[in-house]
Amino acid sequence: MDTLRLDLRHALRSLARSPGFALVSVLTLGLGIGAATGVFTAMHAVLLASMPYPDPDRLTFAVATFKDSQTGLSAHDFLDYRDRATSFRSLGALVHFTLAMPSTGGDRPETLDATYVSTELFGTLGVAPQLGRAFSAEDGEPAPVVGPTESPRLPPVAIISHALWQRRFAASPAAIGSTLTLRGEPVTVVGIMPPGFRFFVDVDVWLPLRLNGQLATARRFHNWVAVGRLEPGVTLGQAQAEMSAIARRLEAEYPDSNTDMGIRLSGLHDALVTRLRPQVLLITAAVGLMLFIACGNVANLLLARAVTRRSELAMRVSLGASRRRLVAQLVTESTVLALLGGAVGVGVAAALLGPISTVLSFGGRPLGVTSLHFEPGTLAFGLGLSLLTGVAVGIVPSLRATRVSLSEELKGATRSATSRGGARLRLALVAAQVSLSLLLLVGSALLIRSFAKLVNADLGFDPDGVLTAGLALPSDRTAEELVQFYVGVLDEVRAIPGVQGAGMVSQLPVLHAGGSTEIWAPERPGERSFSQQALGRVVLPGYFEAMRMPLVAGRDLCESDRVDAPPVIVISEAVARRLFPGESPIGRRIASDLGGDEPALLEVVGVVGDQRLDDLEDGPSSVMYFPYHQLQAPAMHLAIRSTADAQGIARALREIVWRRNKDIPVADLTLLDSAIRRSTITHQALAGTVASFSALALLLAAIGLFGVLSYQVGQREHEIGIRMALGASRKRILGTVLRQGLTVTAVGLGAGAAVGLALTRLMRSLLYEVEPTDPASLAVAALLLLAVSLAACIGPAWRATRVQPVRALRWD
């Protein structure tokens, strides 16, 4: 300990004598260590940390499969799996999306996000309500089946989130047993979940699964995912084998709905982080490369500094200091630098947590991580990384610096040899920095090109200037009441000054995904298959015009398409190509499973152009549009195209709706183009983050090249002066220095390009319509790096031309 204390004191004194060197080194390492610590915080939260449930390794996740594709489970199938499987201590399920439900009873009507869960879900996870109770078996199924679509007559109950409890009930314990009105029906609150609890979807209300209730009316509807807790001693493979055997029995028992249907199990944590893992690993790789570049810069600084300390070190050797002792002292200096850099890095890491959270889009993911924060483990990682970095950047310069003796230093015998050896090592480090910088630049170029293609993709409609809003009526309204309300609201909205067009749809493009159902040509019933599906949307007349969706054949849906008229439909071009290749679909019929006992037969009266309605990364969606008069939905969304102020339109819309019914919430008021841009925030943030790390890496590499060339010019001033005295022109001296710098850059570019072509293939899942080996991205990155390198070389080269031969000769 005494020796370490002496080394630390000596290191601090030595660094204090070189404040410029110390400051640059600390800031450089602080950037690298801080970025690495921030990313490790995300990696720990997403990939490494245990889930906040008892024995999380025993939890599994299950989805249904159809041939090679993945889909949701049927509620009826889930109950069969639950009742027949013996591998699980408990098996629960939930709907894998949220449902918007109008609610009254607060200060003003609002729309709450809700989902359905089986009564076993919270017990399976091992999470209990903070207040009240969890669902019991009596709250859900089994229940008497009253009719094909009628819900069982059980007392309606709900469990609410901690946030809703605070907002609606002012955190009062009296909330337990109170009434919450959802969709016009009173629901009794029986439990309140702990603060911060969320699982898979972020909701305000959980409702119990009930057979013949919403989303559970038929075995052929697949909207659920399952979570299981394995029995002690049962492996995931054993549970998978048992569940697959049950799936085969269900296929034999229910061939109409379960043919080719299977089930796939995975560990719960693995299932929840699957979509996040590529982003985390990419950012981790980018930060790792940047840290290597930062370490290369500091190592170069230490190598250059070691040359200026040769006399000091040689004198200490002559006084009896061992080489091992000198190496220990020099490594202690580099470690002190790294520890100071780690302290700076804490601030850098804290600043990065927000952008990294945006990249990973925690709010929209099923993991349940809502924010990133430092934990003892991440701070310990930062400390360990600082110590490791200090040793890594200091060991080679220390070993080189201590290869001296007093006699040789006094004779100057090793001056040139040491300089040449050190110069080669420093140039090799710079070449490596250039290679790593190229990897980062190519990666960021690919992501930026991918993002640009994504935001400029043809949507099939025009979102600019469209204001959207969600409306939902109680579920007990008759079809006539629903039609009367929405048609009346739409007529009044169209009369608002500045409104160019308005329509209504059950689910807005991009913002509301899902809602698919089977379709087939009735004359070819053998083509009916679970894989042949299309998105179903209910619209009121005027929607296509308001959204500027081109009608390419036939007619629009109109007021005459009423319940007493033949059922009709407008389809997208994707559906027409699939069902009627090379033929006109107008007048043809389509069969679709709309939930009744028999398939619905619908006449095609129009075809609209292809649109992207789900994820923007997907291709054109197969879509069916039903007239609202023939197929009602209690919740609808307005699309208002206007040149007027959006806030004024929103105020007028609220007045129109609340004049008709003050208990109807006007929700999700937003501009469609802004909302669609927000849906790409993860892609934008990922590209921006990697580009930022690439820019820092490029800057560090340029500084490294500038520093090495400047140092070499300083060391060769005597040589340059002699060459100029012997007739070398300034132009030739300039070219010599530039050639040396650009040669190093070229070597780095070549190595980086070769490695990049291999490694960027790992980014394929993160790219949209851009190949990982995209030559344009490689060329742009290489040209940018070459230009920055040239700029970094000009300063030292110009300095070399300003050497005065007389002054250089006078030093000899």
LUMVEX-721166 format. One record per residue (C-alpha): x, y, z. Coordinates in steps of 0.001 Angstrom, whole numbers, plus 500000, padded with zeros to 6 digits. Layout:
LUMVEX-721166
XYZ
...
end
This chain:
LUMVEX-721166
500000500000500000
502875502381500728
504275501761497268
500886502396495681
500486505595497678
503889506813496519
503058505926492887
499770507796493082
501464510872494537
504149510759491849
501497510331489121
499511513336490319
502631515526490494
503724514398487039
500308515112485504
500128518483487237
503322519479485435
501596518715482089
498079520136482498
497367520335478757
498265516699478181
496254515654481257
493174517647480246
493086516314476683
493618512742477869
490945512955480584
488342514432478219
489120511874475509
488847508941477880
485820510518479553
483926510486476263
484743506849475602
484239505531479130
481095507619479659
479493506408476446
480373502805477288
478943503164480801
475710504680479490
475269501887476976
476089499270479602
473286500753481707
470888500044478839
472354496604478210
472040495753481886
468419496906482030
467411495124478817
469578492055478394
471179491259481749
468957492332484636
466516489807486040
462837490532485611
461122491826488774
459249488591489408
459933485646491733
462073482945490071
462007484714486677
463985481899485039
460964479628485469
458699481923483425
457903481080479806
456184482848476941
453937481144474405
452573482158471016
450703480215468366
452290479235465069
450729478682461690
453125476679459530
456287478818459730
454666482070460858
453895483337464342
450522484571465544
448451484965468673
446701482240470595
442975481659470597
441373482181474012
439676478787473660
442950477101472753
444643478750475734
442078477294478104
442664473832476630
446421474190477021
445962475386480587
443675472529481553
445632469742479832
449274470676480458
451069469305483518
454418471032482971
453264474317484453
452555475331487994
450413478098486521
449516479324483050
448054482773482306
447250484795479201
446576488320478031
445521490136474867
448660491357473125
447315494836472309
445413497612474053
441769498528473634
440555502111473898
437523502284476175
435534505473476886
435164506188480568
433063508647482537
432910509558486185
435948511817486451
436273515546485898
435698514997482192
435213511972479941
438409510231478925
439537507221476940
441335504551478970
443685501920477583
442582498460478655
443363494845477978
441969491452478926
443859488903481029
443122485450482287
442445485279486003
445740483406486539
448071485943484910
449094488017487936
449545484904490048
451691483333487332
453956486386487308
454026486451491107
452724490025491330
449924490977493707
447865494158493720
449039496887496058
445491497274497330
442499495007497006
442718491592495418
443657489852492222
441105488243489933
439551485039491184
438280482133489117
434738483369489684
435561486701488008
436169485120484616
435515481839482927
434177479210483141
430803480817482739
427497479846481196
427373480507477476
424256482553476882
424523482928473128
427029483031470273
427980486670470896
426362487541474213
428675488009477199
428108485808480269
426139487555482985
428845487851485646
429502490891487854
431931493048485852
435182493732487748
438494495409486934
441979495973488292
443425499436487658
446932500854487418
448545502882490168
448633505926487861
444888505746487171
444234505290490905
446090508522491629
444545510428488728
440937509332489028
440608508461492741
443231510784494289
445004507687495718
442111507040498093
441752503512499578
438014503974499002
438687503242495316
438420499529496140
434787498629495624
434022501834493758
432576501981490271
434414502791487063
432243503343484004
433708501736480878
431870501800477546
428771502925479402
428825499938481776
429647500110485508
432685498059486485
433711497400490094
437348498120490978
438690495151492967
442435495827492883
445144498420492312
448500497335490906
451809498506492429
453409501722491111
455362501226487909
453883497809487138
453431497123483465
453619493938481505
453782493569477735
451335496424477119
450954499719478955
447353500002480137
445140501714482706
442713498844483242
442872495040483258
439643493110482659
439133489340483134
438900486899480253
435375485604479782
434319483082477198
431961484618474667
433153488002475884
435171490423473783
438002488748471813
436972485295473054
433857484485471062
435366481827468792
438307479459468603
439394480867465264
440215484340466657
443876484621467677
444521487624469915
446235486223473019
449703485344474289
450395483064477233
452789483233480178
453606480087482133
455520479213485286
457220475840484987
456916473195487638
460171472531489554
462425470189487625
460614470678484297
462750472053481480
461635474341478679
462206471526476192
459973469140478122
457222471744478346
457524472440474611
457163468738473814
454027468468475936
452439471619474499
453207470484470934
451470467174471666
448416469061472958
448473471221469802
448352468097467634
445343466793469602
443570470149469217
444264470028465480
442550466649465303
439618467804467455
439060471161465719
440262470818462120
438292473837460890
440208476271463097
443389474452464158
444768472834461024
448529473532460841
448319475465464129
451052474856466702
452548476535469738
456046477877470440
457547478327473904
460506480473474875
461915481952478030
459908485018479018
462908487329479182
464235486180475815
460821486689474227
460437490200475608
463892491436474548
463988489829471107
463148493065469280
465407495176471483
468511493012471271
469721494158467801
469512497856468757
471321497300472049
474084495250470438
474550497765467615
474887500705470010
477211498637472192
479419497854469200
479465501520468152
480476502666471611
483088499924471859
484693501091468623
484636504694469826
486291503682473090
489029501857471174
489654504996469128
489792507119472283
492252504659473819
494372504824470666
494527508610470940
495639508543474561
498141505776473842
499615507954471102
499850510872473510
501593508671476045
504026507410473409
504867510970472411
505211512053476038
507519509117476753
510057510494474255
510273513772476165
510879511852479403
513726509644478172
516368511560480074
514354511471483296
513744507737482994
517358506989482074
518567508905485119
516227506954487376
517511503693485889
521085504750486614
520095505459490224
518877501902490669
515217501916489644
514173498632488062
512306498547484804
509412496841486544
509224499698489035
509230502315486276
506531500479484325
504380500326487455
504717504080487968
503919504906484360
500923502575484314
499752504216487535
499845507566485709
497721506238482853
495324504638485340
494926507937487187
494107509542483842
491511506866483152
489947507189486606
489647510943486141
488181510220482708
485733507811484351
484605510589486698
483953512795483670
482302509811482017
479622509630484717
478303512967483484
478575511826479864
476712508605480671
473960510488482507
473487512748479477
473210509706477199
470527507833479159
467685509898477684
468670509460474015
469398505759474537
465951505282476105
464450506915473015
466407504623470728
465138501566472556
461604503002472764
460984501533476200
457542503145476410
456269501088473487
457943497799474283
456627494881476317
459630494629478661
458259497025481255
461433499136481535
460223502735481538
463507504545482189
467218504026482636
469077504899485807
472413504169487430
472645501162489692
475574499910491800
476340497360489100
476636499964486341
478790502252488484
480999499273489330
481234498595485591
482353502188484986
485025501887487671
486245498556486352
486297499858482778
488304502896483885
490899500701485587
491098498353482605
491368501281480181
494128502859482242
496210499694482127
495419499053478444
496472502498477207
499508502677479453
501180499303479247
502693499499475747
503915503125476041
505360502257479459
507249499244478155
508667501265475269
509562504253477436
511539502167479920
513885500664477310
516581503256477978
519916503628479748
521765506700480915
524913506083478832
522994505581475592
520772508591476272
523808510814476913
525410509568473685
522124510062471803
522585506671470185
518998505601470382
517392508847469406
516633507996465832
515995504329466382
513609504988469212
511873507670467221
511527505417464197
510138502544466288
507774504829468131
506701506484464891
505746503170463330
503682502220466353
501954505599466457
501120505434462753
499805501885463183
497521503121465949
496252505912463700
495591503445460875
493597501302463286
491617504376464359
490825505161460746
489622501587460198
487340501680463209
486043505121462235
485159503814458788
483175500959460344
481154503440462384
480659505800459463
479461503022457178
477043501817459852
475636505294460418
475395505905456649
473392502703456252
471045503662459073
470585507201457774
469823505955454254
467433503393455711
465635506053457771
465420508371454758
463818505630452675
461419504825455486
460128508375455973
459886508919452221
458083505647451542
454883505929449526
452080505603452084
449259505461449585
447588508460451240
448494512038452162
448773512670455931
449736516367455638
447121518694457070
444976515891458517
443788516232462112
442678513010463786
440563512315466850
439100509233468492
435472508876469542
433860505937471316
430256505327472289
429029502952475013
428739499356473872
425013499212474662
424063501580471823
421982500139468995
423224500098465410
420787502855464536
422023505049467399
425633504528466391
424963505466462764
422910508497463735
425559509834466104
428582509429463820
426852510606460653
425567513672462514
429007514511463921
430604514071460508
428078516383458825
428720519118461395
432512518734461148
432370519223457377
430586522530457988
433440523925460111
435132526828458235
438418525713456699
437575522004456578
438262520618453095
437122517094453776
436351514734456616
435797511019457058
435704508340459716
437493505010460016
437598502342462694
441435502288462782
443781505002461532
446681504142459226
449999503308460939
448719504427464355
446336501498464830
447708498210463585
446042494814463440
442443493872462841
442962491191460214
440583488435459197
440524485591456680
439432486292453096
439011484078450062
437161483860446772
433897481936447499
434168480055444205
437526478700445431
436791477623449049
439854475414449071
442007478550449188
440631479512452585
443565479556454978
444689481272458153
447562482771456150
445135484413453670
444125487462455685
443402491133455152
442992494097457445
439383495093458009
438413498758458336
434948500276458702
434512503701457079
431902506364456572
431554507982453132
434146510658452439
437059508917454137
438984508097450937
438611511675449699
439712513157453026
442793510914453096
443447511373449367
443467507640448763
443114507187445012
440148505185443784
441599503158440894
438469501232439904
434767501164440655
433089503526443082
433360504814446628
431169503595449478
428109505810449749
425021506547451828
422949504045449853
425084501144451122
422741500527454040
421867497502456092
418920496631453831
421107496794450697
423405494011449429
426653493865451485
429463495591449626
433146496225450098
436026498321448736
439366496536448588
442957497575448109
444982496676445041
446924494126447100
443725492155447739
442724492413444095
446095491059442960
445900488183445408
442329487018444838
441728488087441228
445105488109439443
444809489574435953
441029490066436328
438764492952437234
437476492504440799
434521494885440327
431295492948440772
433084489871442125
432387488536445595
434744488018448512
434121485698451447
435317486865454830
435148485644458408
433494488519460290
432617486598463421
429280485082462483
428394481446462226
428738481606458457
431230483562456314
430023486901454982
429753487284451190
430559490814450025
430406492355446559
433458494367445467
432294497799444301
435623499651444330
439394499342444466
441696501862446145
445431502159445692
447873500285447892
448503501731451356
450776501041454291
448449500684457250
450508498684459744
454234499129460327
455842501451457772
458524498844457192
455946496398455898
454907496450452286
451461497474451033
448732496097453257
445871493929452091
442829495932453193
439033495650453081
436812498678453705
433276498048454944
430480500661454898
429569501785458413
425865501514457726
426301497757457227
428946496963459857
428986499215462918
431816499748465403
431321501609468720
434691503371468397
435628505454465355
438375507884464393
437922511160462570
440239512270459765
439758515995459101
441651517677456256
441806521395456843
443721524556456055
442555526190459303
444328526239462659
444315522733464171
443555524031467663
440500525885466394
439257522762464611
439825520748467805
437789523212469885
434966523145467375
435030519328467315
434746519098471111
431781521471471054
430064519385468376
430577516093470235
429751517371473738
426681519168472479
425391515751471440
426692513833474461
428844515369477209
430031511905478316
431817511082475040
435592511664475278
437375513302472341
440710511487472480
443992511330470601
443729514737468959
446825514876466805
448084515788463362
448436512591461372
451736513497459718
453297514287463117
451981511054464590
453406509029461712
456773510754462142
456680509862465819
456174506238464859
459633506360463242
461319507885466302
463146504660467126
464693504490463653
465538508185463744
467061508013467211
469061504886466376
470495506476463247
471158509726465119
472865508000468035
475152505871465880
475881508916463702
476785510927466806
479171508230467982
480577508071464457
481133511841464420
482964511671467750
485030508745466506
485851510638463318
486899513679465348
489070511561467618
490687509830464651
491351513190462989
492862514541466208
495006511430466460
496282511827462899
496873515547463406
498728514899466652
500973512179465245
501933514204462162
502473517342464237
504692515437466621
506687513906463785
507145517269462103
508416518663465402
510817515753465806
512058516104462200
512503519876462089
516272519438462011
516052516927459143
513566519083457240
515773522142457670
518773520297456233
516709519033453260
515468522539452547
519006523879452847
520093521312450281
517438522508447837
514182520708448703
511234522955447819
508408523790450218
506019522077447802
507996518858448066
508110519042451862
504351519668451884
503767516663449637
505958514425451761
504008515118454942
500626514899453196
501635511652451512
502611510130454838
499296511088456438
497172509992453489
499086506711453204
498151505910456782
494543506886455966
494512504676452866
495774501691454831
493085502258457431
490404502685454761
491383499445453062
491339497442456260
488117499097457423
486353498467454107
487285494784454139
486065494309457699
483001496509457141
481730494482454203
481705491443456463
480333492985459660
477593495234458265
475691492110457199
474830491756460893
472759494957460581
470350493515458025
467412493312460458
467761497033461277
467724498271457676
464823499166455428
465252498753451667
469031499187451989
471498496350451535
474186495956454238
476807496073451491
475358499226449935
478229500698447853
476896504264448118
477082504178451918
480621502795451816
481698505399449272
480201508310451221
481802507128454459
485200506636452800
485119510036451070
484107511789454283
486870510092456218
489384510899453479
488341514559453469
488628514862457246
491978513098457186
493235515492454516
492120518428456632
493931516943459625
497128516566457562
497189520113456188
498122521786459479
501240519698460199
502216519764456508
501964523547456389
504004523777459593
506718521658457962
507002524150455094
507575526995457571
510741525439459027
513661527867458710
516790526066457408
519170528480459147
517519527964462500
517445524181462075
521162524120461138
522008526311464110
520648523557466416
523115521007465080
end
